Amino acid sequence: MFQMVDFLLNPYVSLYLGAFVQWGFLMAFLYSLVTSINEPKKEALWLSLIMSVSYSSSLFIDIQNISYMQLLLFDLMTILAIVVVSNFLNKNIISSYLLLGLSINSLLFFGMHLDVLVFNNSTPWWFWSFYSMSINLMDFMMIAIFFINKDFLRVVKFKNWLVKIRINRAIING
């Protein structure tokens, strides 16, 4: 059986990136806490708490020996928590970006699981590099949305466009 350390970045680089991401979500939580003190809207606070707890939980697991399927399950649990909490919150940009980032990460974890454990591939190829870069980019995007709080990648605009097309088709076919 292969370990994650065999396929990812150097363990020290991976450790520092992981610590930076954990720190980023903690800072996002603290920033959201400070900016929401006198505000009635607490969406960013609750979402940043979920992300901070989710990513800080890796402090209690052996990240070098965790499987891709376990990482997928962690992300799916976080997605579920965001969806449940979002039902009680106003719709916002942050939840859309978090759901997108976690969904992409989940697909990448599943892809690596298939490649390494199901197909028994042990030869590096472009997907492994794509995986390493994309996972980190998605994490940084999810941290950034708490501070920027603008649709900087036009994710919400694209989502609304897709919903509009779907509604129009339902009306036409309906």
C-alpha positions as CSV (number, residue, x, y, z in Angstrom):
1,M,0.0,0.0,0.0
2,F,1.3,3.5,-0.9
3,Q,1.5,6.3,1.5
4,M,0.6,9.9,0.6
5,V,4.1,11.0,1.3
6,D,5.2,8.9,-1.7
7,F,3.2,11.1,-4.1
8,L,3.0,14.6,-2.7
9,L,5.4,17.4,-2.1
10,N,8.4,17.1,0.1
11,P,7.1,16.3,3.6
12,Y,8.5,19.5,5.0
13,V,7.0,21.7,2.3
14,S,3.7,19.9,2.7
15,L,3.9,20.4,6.5
16,Y,4.5,24.1,6.1
17,L,1.7,24.5,3.5
18,G,-0.7,22.7,5.8
19,A,0.3,24.8,8.7
20,F,-0.1,28.0,6.6
21,V,-3.6,26.9,5.5
22,Q,-4.6,26.1,9.1
23,W,-3.3,29.5,10.2
24,G,-5.2,31.1,7.3
25,F,-8.5,29.6,8.4
26,L,-7.9,30.6,12.0
27,M,-7.1,34.1,10.9
28,A,-10.3,34.1,8.7
29,F,-12.2,33.1,11.8
30,L,-10.7,35.8,14.0
31,Y,-11.2,38.4,11.2
32,S,-14.8,37.3,10.9
33,L,-15.3,37.4,14.6
34,V,-13.9,41.0,14.9
35,T,-15.8,42.3,11.8
36,S,-19.1,40.8,12.9
37,I,-19.2,42.0,16.5
38,N,-21.6,44.9,15.9
39,E,-23.2,43.4,12.7
40,P,-26.4,41.5,12.5
41,K,-25.1,39.2,9.8
42,K,-22.9,36.4,11.2
43,E,-22.6,34.2,8.0
44,A,-18.9,34.7,7.6
45,L,-18.3,33.9,11.3
46,W,-20.2,30.6,11.2
47,L,-18.6,29.5,7.9
48,S,-15.1,30.5,9.1
49,L,-15.7,28.5,12.3
50,I,-16.7,25.4,10.3
51,M,-13.6,25.7,8.1
52,S,-11.3,26.5,11.0
53,V,-12.5,23.4,12.9
54,S,-12.4,21.2,9.8
55,Y,-8.8,22.1,8.9
56,S,-7.6,22.3,12.5
57,S,-8.7,18.7,13.0
58,S,-5.7,17.6,10.9
59,L,-3.6,18.5,14.0
60,F,-5.0,15.3,15.5
61,I,-4.4,12.9,12.6
62,D,-1.2,11.6,11.0
63,I,-1.4,13.6,7.8
64,Q,1.5,11.6,6.3
65,N,-0.4,8.3,6.5
66,I,-4.0,9.3,5.8
67,S,-5.7,7.9,2.7
68,Y,-7.2,9.9,-0.1
69,M,-10.6,8.3,0.8
70,Q,-10.3,9.6,4.3
71,L,-9.5,13.1,3.1
72,L,-12.5,12.8,0.7
73,L,-14.7,11.9,3.7
74,F,-13.4,14.9,5.7
75,D,-14.2,17.2,2.9
76,L,-17.7,15.7,2.4
77,M,-18.4,16.1,6.1
78,T,-17.3,19.7,5.9
79,I,-19.6,20.2,2.8
80,L,-22.5,18.7,4.7
81,A,-21.8,21.0,7.7
82,I,-21.8,24.1,5.4
83,V,-25.0,23.0,3.6
84,V,-26.8,22.4,6.9
85,V,-25.6,25.7,8.4
86,S,-26.3,27.6,5.1
87,N,-30.0,26.7,5.4
88,F,-30.1,28.9,8.5
89,L,-28.1,31.7,7.0
90,N,-28.7,34.3,4.3
91,K,-27.3,33.3,0.9
92,N,-23.8,34.6,0.5
93,I,-20.7,34.6,-1.7
94,I,-18.6,32.9,0.9
95,S,-20.6,29.7,1.0
96,S,-20.5,29.4,-2.8
97,Y,-16.8,29.6,-2.9
98,L,-16.3,27.2,0.0
99,L,-18.6,24.6,-1.6
100,L,-16.8,25.0,-4.9
101,G,-13.4,24.7,-3.3
102,L,-14.3,21.7,-1.2
103,S,-16.1,20.0,-4.1
104,I,-13.0,20.4,-6.4
105,N,-10.8,19.1,-3.6
106,S,-13.1,16.1,-3.1
107,L,-13.0,15.3,-6.8
108,L,-9.2,15.5,-6.7
109,F,-9.0,13.2,-3.7
110,F,-11.3,10.7,-5.4
111,G,-9.2,10.9,-8.5
112,M,-6.0,10.2,-6.6
113,H,-7.7,7.4,-4.8
114,L,-8.7,5.8,-8.1
115,D,-5.3,6.3,-9.6
116,V,-3.2,5.1,-6.7
117,L,-5.3,2.5,-4.9
118,V,-7.7,1.2,-7.5
119,F,-5.5,1.3,-10.6
120,N,-2.3,0.8,-8.6
121,N,-0.4,3.5,-10.4
122,S,2.9,4.4,-8.8
123,T,4.4,6.3,-11.7
124,P,4.1,10.1,-11.5
125,W,2.2,11.7,-14.3
126,W,0.6,15.2,-15.0
127,F,-2.5,14.5,-12.8
128,W,-0.3,14.3,-9.7
129,S,1.2,17.7,-10.3
130,F,-2.3,19.1,-11.2
131,Y,-3.6,17.5,-7.9
132,S,-0.9,19.1,-5.8
133,M,-1.3,22.6,-7.3
134,S,-5.1,22.5,-7.4
135,I,-5.5,21.4,-3.8
136,N,-3.4,24.2,-2.6
137,L,-5.0,26.8,-4.9
138,M,-8.4,25.8,-3.7
139,D,-7.3,26.1,-0.1
140,F,-5.9,29.6,-0.7
141,M,-9.0,30.6,-2.6
142,M,-11.2,29.5,0.3
143,I,-9.1,31.5,2.7
144,A,-9.1,34.6,0.5
145,I,-12.9,34.7,0.1
146,F,-13.2,35.5,3.8
147,F,-11.1,38.6,3.5
148,I,-12.1,39.7,0.0
149,N,-15.8,38.8,0.3
150,K,-16.4,39.7,-3.4
151,D,-17.2,37.4,-6.3
152,F,-13.6,37.8,-7.6
153,L,-13.8,34.6,-9.8
154,R,-17.4,35.3,-10.9
155,V,-18.4,32.0,-9.3
156,V,-21.8,33.3,-8.0
157,K,-22.4,35.0,-11.3
158,F,-21.8,31.8,-13.2
159,K,-24.0,29.8,-10.8
160,N,-26.8,32.3,-11.2
161,W,-26.5,32.1,-15.0
162,L,-26.7,28.3,-14.8
163,V,-29.8,28.5,-12.6
164,K,-31.4,31.0,-15.0
165,I,-30.8,28.6,-18.0
166,R,-32.3,25.7,-16.0
167,I,-35.4,27.7,-15.1
168,N,-35.8,28.8,-18.7
169,R,-35.6,25.2,-19.9
170,A,-38.1,24.1,-17.3
171,I,-40.5,26.8,-18.4
172,I,-40.1,25.9,-22.1
173,N,-40.4,22.2,-21.4
174,G,-43.0,22.6,-18.7
